[in-house]
Amino acid sequence: MTALPKTLRALLVNAILAGSIGPAAIAAAPDRPNIVFFLVDDMGWQDSSVPFHTESTPFNRFFHTPSMERLAASGVRFTQAYSCAVCTPTRVSWLTGLNATSHHVTNWTLKGETSRKSASLLPPDWKREGLQPGDHPTLAGILRDSGYRTIHVGKAHWGAVGTPGADPLRLGFEVNIAGHAAGAPESFQGLDRYGEGRPGKEVWAVPGLQEYKGKDIHLTDALTREACREIEKSVTELRKPFFLYLSHYAVHTPLQPHKPWIDRYQDQAVDRSEKWYASMVEGMDASLGTVMDKLVSLGVAADTLVVFYTDNGGLSHVARGRNILGTGQDTHNLPLREGKGSAYEGGIRVPAIVSWAAVAPDRPLQQRIPVSPGSRCARPILVEDLFPAFLAWSGARKPADLEIDGIDFTPSLASPGDSRRDAPLFWHFPNVWTPYPEGSTTGYQPHSVIRSGDWKAIHFYESGRWELYHLATDLGEKNNLARREPAKLRELAGVLLERLTRTRSPWPVDRATGKPRPMRLPPTPDTP
């Protein structure tokens, strides 16, 4: 018998799984879907065997993510999905529906000031405490109030240490497992008790999970078990629709091997850090598959939407080593430029997939929210767009006076060929994430960005320079068109400045004067 293509085989498996639900469940079909939001930390656009580029790359052939392949075969992969350049702003954006220009949590949070200084800039007056109860209605709170069981498992990282916002239970979740103020674990290893008990490292120790501490179980696997346990409780005991936010600490640093997945990469011609990283990616992918299998075994897969997303571009500037291309720093997201923390595409473009956990076109919910299997969508989406999409799927009502920045992308699930987005996308990162030498032209400097159509303009506050790229013809951002297209640059810069001024976005502070250094428009062609 001729072997079936991988995509067709995955679709057939989904169809079989959906059929296992049975007539009784179909007769009692729910009127609201369960939603699983699977968020990965620091995973780049290329860190998967699922291509999000127009063609498969050496990175896609290096990484092994069969569960992502399965999800992509049954759903829509968004090839131009975006997050913020670092993690906390992304997390605040999806939970509130606000862009970073609006919520002002522009950097990652922990204890007070986390921004660094540069030769000429001091940190802005940003919202250092992070998201706090009462700041803005949260998606979790709205879903909870509409009858969903809201479950948080894994990394939280919304509020600073010692603040109410550090606790997901204060932000609309009914269940919190392992979430607190820190954005990384001291260790991924259960034998290390996930960092518990290390003097001076208490802030990084993962809370809870006592059942697993002292045992040989990776943090990703422990969180997966807990997530599956909560799914089962929602379905069999409480019989309520659930919103599961499974927010993995992986694949953030510290880079550590994840058994047994490390064995596949031991003979690869890459540095040890890349072998460890690849095992963490594959362990994360195994978690995705385990969760989907759990949905199937409970008979709710065809009534559950799964969203796969990551919180910023892939880490590349630090901690990573020689990769499958034989290169190192700032090349792990190629053809995208640079990585996490950068204004360039490598810092903000991320993998994203939306799918029903099992395809069953005759199910009422799948008829109400159709998803085109095995398709690609080039519509640009930004992380705050998840807020209105989740609300639309759940049927929960948005408070009448609630203002958000996100735009519902649900129509693109049924019509993925429509890649239009009428509104611009904005990024505002006026903070210093990593040190850089004076006079550097790195994209890791404080910046603001606008994308409109295929045009992208970047303002760097350190030097005051502007850059302009046409992404459809220059994905790697190698050809700065600022001088050749001054009218287009002025147009985009004006829209960006208006947005930042209207939302009172914080400016970096000039080190010499102690005063904010606001954005300045690019010079007109006749200005010297």
Order of alpha helices (4+ residues) and beta strands (2+ residues): alpha-alpha-beta-alpha-alpha-beta-alpha-alpha-beta-alpha-beta-beta-alpha-beta-alpha-beta-alpha-beta-alpha-beta-beta-alpha-alpha-beta-beta-beta-beta-alpha-beta
